C-alpha cells in the first residue's frame, strides 16, 4: 500500500500537481528564497553583459557630443568619441553595438541616395570603429528613414511607400555597409522580400559570413518618438508607417513574418518594441528556436528615466527587472540604450 502511495505521489509531481504529503509544512517555497546565494543558484534565467547590444547615435565632426533631451543619459557622438565610448563599454563586457547615423539635413533627399554612398557617415563609422576595436561586433541599420526628406523607411511615390523599388536600394545599402566592415546587417524597414534579396546580394559579393538580423516583427508603435528625435527624422516624417510596420493587434502575423524571413536567409530575428510585445517574443522563440532578439526601444527607456526622475521608482532596480522580463520571455539578446548601465550593475554585483 505504501509503495502504491509513493508511486502515486511521484506521478502526481511529474504531472505538475502536488499531493497532500508535499503540501505545507513539508514544502516551504520560501526556503529557496531565504538567501542570496540560493536564489542565484536556482534562478531559471540569468543575464550577462554578453546578452546586451548597445545602440549608439553617430554624428559628423570631431570631438562632438550632443545630449538628447527626450533620452536622458544618451548622446549623439562623433566617430572619435563613439570609439572611446565603445571601448569603455567593451571593457564592461558588452560585445556588440548597433549603429545609427545622424545624417546632416543637406544630405537628405527624397530618394535617400546618401544611404548607398560608400563614403557616408555610417560607412566611415563602421570602418573606423572596426579598425580601432576589431573585437567589437558591429550591427548596422538598413533603412532609408535617416536619409530621406520624408522620414519614411522606403521610397515614396504619390503618398505610397514603394516596396520592390525600395528593396533594390536596400540591397545597395547593405553592400556598402558590408564592404565597410559591418558584421551584421539589420534591415529595419519591413519591406516584403528584402531579406532574401539582401542575402542573395551578399552572397554574390562574397560576403558569405555577413550575418543578417531581421527586424522581422516590427510594430507600428508610439514608443519610437525619442529615437526619431535622436536621428533627426521625426520632424521630417510625413504621415505614419502603418502600411509597412505591423498592426499591434496581432501576433499570428508576426509568426508569418518570422517564418518568411528565416526561409529567406535571416540568421537572427528581432521583435520591436520590447515590453509591450513580450508575448510575441515568447511565441517566436518557442515556435522557431532561432536566436531571437528584443529591442528595448527609446520610448521604453525614456519612460523608465522619467519615472525614476519623479521618484516613482528606482531606476536600477526597474531596469534589472525589465531585462529579466526579456530573458524570461525568451530573448537571447537585448538592444537597449541602458546597456552600459546594466553592465556596470552586473560588474558591481560580481565584485
C-alpha positions in Angstrom: 0.0 0.0 0.0 2.8 2.4 0.9 4.6 1.5 -2.4 1.5 2.4 -4.4 1.1 5.7 -2.5 4.8 6.7 -3.2 4.3 5.8 -6.9 1.1 7.9 -7.0 2.9 10.9 -5.4 5.7 10.7 -7.9 3.3 10.5 -10.8 1.4 13.5 -9.4 4.6 15.5 -9.1 5.6 14.6 -12.7 2.3 15.9 -13.9 2.8 19.2 -12.1 0.3 18.6 -9.3 1.0 18.4 -5.6 -0.1 15.6 -3.4 -1.2 16.2 0.1 2.1 14.9 1.5 4.0 17.5 -0.5 2.0 20.4 0.9 2.9 22.9 3.7 4.8 22.5 6.0 6.8 19.7 4.2 7.1 22.1 1.3 8.1 25.7 2.1 8.6 27.6 -1.1 10.4 30.4 0.8 13.4 28.1 1.6 14.7 28.6 -1.9 14.4 32.4 -1.4 16.0 32.6 2.0 19.5 33.7 1.0 21.1 35.4 -2.0 23.3 32.5 -2.9 20.5 30.0 -3.2 18.3 32.5 -5.1 21.0 32.9 -7.7 21.8 29.2 -7.8 18.3 28.1 -8.6 17.3 31.1 -10.8 15.7 29.9 -14.0 17.1 32.7 -16.1 20.3 34.8 -16.0 21.6 38.0 -17.6 25.1 38.8 -18.6 26.8 41.7 -20.4 27.2 39.5 -23.4 23.4 39.5 -23.8 23.4 43.3 -24.4 23.7 45.3 -27.6 24.3 49.0 -27.2 22.6 51.2 -29.8 24.6 54.4 -30.4 24.0 57.5 -32.5 26.9 58.7 -34.6 27.2 62.3 -35.9 29.6 64.2 -38.1 32.6 66.2 -36.9 35.4 65.6 -34.3 35.1 65.7 -30.6 31.4 66.4 -30.9 28.7 65.3 -28.4 25.1 66.3 -28.0 22.6 65.4 -25.4 19.2 64.1 -26.5 16.6 65.8 -24.4 14.0 63.1 -24.8 16.5 60.4 -23.8 18.3 61.4 -20.6 21.8 60.0 -20.5 22.0 59.3 -24.2 24.2 61.3 -26.6 24.9 61.8 -30.2 28.7 61.4 -30.6 31.2 62.0 -33.4 33.1 58.9 -34.6 36.1 59.5 -32.4 34.1 59.9 -29.2 31.9 56.9 -30.3 35.1 54.8 -30.4 36.1 56.0 -27.0 32.6 55.2 -25.5 32.5 51.7 -27.2 36.0 50.9 -25.9 34.7 51.6 -22.3 31.6 49.6 -23.0 33.6 46.6 -24.2 35.7 46.7 -21.1 32.4 46.1 -19.1 31.7 43.0 -21.2 29.4 44.4 -23.9 30.4 42.7 -27.2 28.2 44.4 -29.8 26.9 47.8 -30.8 24.1 48.9 -33.2 25.0 52.0 -35.2 22.5 54.7 -36.2 23.7 57.7 -38.2 22.5 61.3 -37.6 22.5 62.4 -41.3 23.0 66.1 -41.9 19.9 67.8 -43.4 21.8 68.8 -46.5 22.4 65.1 -47.3 18.8 64.1 -47.1 16.8 63.7 -50.3 13.5 62.3 -51.5 15.2 59.1 -52.7 17.7 58.7 -49.8 20.6 58.3 -52.2 23.1 59.1 -49.4 22.3 55.7 -47.9 24.3 54.0 -50.8 27.3 56.4 -50.7 30.3 54.2 -49.7 31.8 57.3 -48.0 28.7 58.2 -46.0 28.7 58.7 -42.2 27.6 55.2 -41.5 30.3 53.6 -43.7 33.1 55.8 -42.3 31.9 55.0 -38.7 31.9 51.2 -39.4 35.4 51.3 -40.9 36.9 53.4 -38.1 35.3 51.5 -35.3 36.2 48.1 -36.8 39.8 49.3 -37.2 40.1 50.6 -33.6 38.0 47.8 -32.0 38.1 44.7 -34.2 36.7 42.6 -31.3 33.5 44.7 -31.1 30.6 43.3 -33.1 29.1 46.0 -35.4 25.4 45.8 -36.3 24.2 48.3 -38.9 20.7 49.6 -39.7 19.4 49.1 -43.2 16.5 51.5 -43.9 16.1 54.8 -45.7 14.4 57.0 -43.0 17.6 58.7 -41.7 18.4 59.7 -45.3 15.1 60.9 -46.7 13.3 64.2 -46.6 10.0 62.5 -45.9 11.2 60.3 -43.0 10.0 57.0 -44.4 11.9 53.8 -44.5 11.3 53.4 -48.2 10.8 55.3 -51.5 7.6 57.3 -51.7 5.5 58.0 -54.8 2.2 59.8 -54.7 2.0 59.1 -51.0 2.6 55.3 -51.4 5.6 53.5 -50.0 7.1 51.5 -52.9 8.1 48.0 -51.9 10.2 46.4 -54.7 11.9 49.6 -55.7 12.9 50.2 -52.1 14.3 46.7 -51.8 16.7 47.4 -54.6 18.1 50.4 -52.8 18.3 48.4 -49.5 20.5 45.8 -51.2 22.9 48.5 -52.3 22.9 50.0 -48.8 23.6 46.6 -47.3 26.5 46.0 -49.7 28.3 49.3 -48.9 27.9 48.6 -45.2 29.3 45.1 -45.6 32.2 46.4 -47.7 33.0 48.8 -44.8 33.2 46.0 -42.3 29.8 45.5 -40.8 29.5 42.2 -39.1 25.6 42.1 -39.0 23.2 43.7 -41.5 20.0 44.6 -39.8 17.1 45.6 -42.1 14.6 47.5 -40.1 12.4 48.7 -43.0 9.7 46.0 -43.1 9.5 45.8 -46.9 8.4 42.4 -48.2 11.1 40.2 -49.6 14.0 42.3 -48.6 15.8 39.6 -46.5 16.0 37.2 -49.5 17.2 39.8 -51.9 19.8 41.2 -49.4 21.1 37.6 -48.7 21.5 37.0 -52.4 23.3 40.3 -52.9 25.7 39.5 -50.0 26.4 36.0 -51.4 27.0 37.3 -54.9 29.5 39.8 -53.5 31.3 37.1 -51.5 30.1 38.4 -48.1 29.1 34.9 -47.2 29.9 35.3 -43.5 28.0 38.6 -43.0 25.1 37.9 -40.7 21.5 39.2 -41.2 19.5 40.3 -38.1 16.0 40.8 -39.4 13.6 43.2 -37.7 11.1 40.5 -38.5 8.3 41.6 -36.2 8.4 45.4 -36.1 5.2 47.0 -34.9 3.8 50.5 -35.8 4.4 51.8 -32.3 4.0 55.0 -30.4 7.2 54.2 -28.5 9.7 55.3 -31.2 9.4 59.0 -30.7 12.7 59.7 -28.9 14.6 57.6 -31.4 13.3 59.8 -34.2 14.4 62.8 -32.3 17.8 61.3 -31.9 18.5 60.6 -35.6 16.7 63.7 -36.7 13.9 62.1 -38.8 10.9 62.9 -36.6 10.4 66.4 -37.9 10.6 65.1 -41.5 8.1 62.2 -41.2 5.1 62.7 -43.3 2.1 60.6 -42.2 2.7 57.3 -40.4 4.2 53.9 -41.1 1.2 51.7 -40.7 1.2 50.4 -44.3 4.5 48.6 -43.7 5.0 48.3 -39.9 2.8 45.7 -38.2 -0.6 46.2 -36.5 -0.2 46.0 -32.7 -3.4 44.0 -32.6 -1.9 40.7 -33.9 0.6 38.0 -33.1 -0.1 35.4 -35.8 1.1 37.8 -38.4 4.4 38.1 -36.5 4.9 34.3 -36.8 4.3 34.5 -40.6 6.8 37.4 -40.9 9.4 35.5 -39.0 8.9 32.3 -40.9 9.3 34.1 -44.2 12.5 35.8 -43.1 14.0 32.6 -41.9 13.2 31.0 -45.3 14.9 34.0 -47.0 18.1 33.6 -45.0 17.9 35.6 -41.8 20.3 34.3 -39.2 18.6 36.0 -36.3 15.2 37.8 -35.8 14.1 40.7 -33.7 10.8 41.8 -32.1 10.4 45.5 -31.7 9.3 47.2 -29.4 10.1 45.0 -26.4 8.0 45.2 -23.2 4.6 45.7 -24.9 5.3 42.6 -27.1 6.7 40.1 -24.6 4.0 37.6 -25.8 5.3 37.9 -29.3 8.9 37.3 -28.2 7.8 34.2 -26.4 5.8 32.8 -29.3 8.6 33.4 -31.8 11.2 31.7 -29.6 9.0 28.8 -28.8 7.9 28.3 -32.4 11.2 28.7 -34.3 14.0 28.1 -31.7 16.1 30.6 -33.6 18.2 33.4 -32.0 15.6 35.9 -31.0 16.4 39.5 -30.1 14.3 42.1 -28.3 14.6 45.9 -28.8 14.1 47.8 -25.6 13.2 50.9 -27.6 13.7 54.6 -26.9 10.2 55.3 -25.5 10.5 52.4 -23.1 13.9 53.7 -21.9 12.6 57.3 -21.7 9.7 56.1 -19.5 12.0 54.5 -17.0 14.1 57.6 -16.8 11.1 59.9 -16.4 9.6 57.7 -13.7 12.9 57.5 -11.8 13.4 61.3 -12.0 10.0 61.8 -10.5 10.8 59.4 -7.6 8.1 56.9 -8.8 10.6 54.1 -8.9 14.2 53.0 -8.5 15.9 53.2 -12.0 18.4 50.5 -11.4 16.0 48.0 -9.8 13.3 48.6 -12.5 16.0 48.3 -15.2 17.2 44.9 -13.9 13.6 43.7 -13.7 12.9 44.8 -17.2 15.9 43.0 -18.6 14.9 39.8 -16.8 11.4 40.1 -18.3 13.0 39.9 -21.8 15.1 36.9 -20.8 12.1 35.2 -19.3 10.1 35.7 -22.4 12.8 34.0 -24.5 15.1 36.8 -25.8 18.6 35.7 -26.4 19.9 39.3 -26.7 18.6 42.7 -25.9 19.2 46.0 -27.7 18.9 48.7 -25.0 20.2 52.3 -24.5 20.8 51.3 -20.9 23.3 48.6 -21.9 26.2 50.3 -20.2 24.2 51.0 -17.0 23.2 47.3 -16.8 26.8 46.1 -17.5 28.1 48.2 -14.7 25.4 46.9 -12.3 26.4 43.4 -13.2 30.1 44.2 -12.6 29.2 45.6 -9.2 27.2 42.5 -8.3 30.1 40.2 -9.3 32.7 42.2 -7.4 
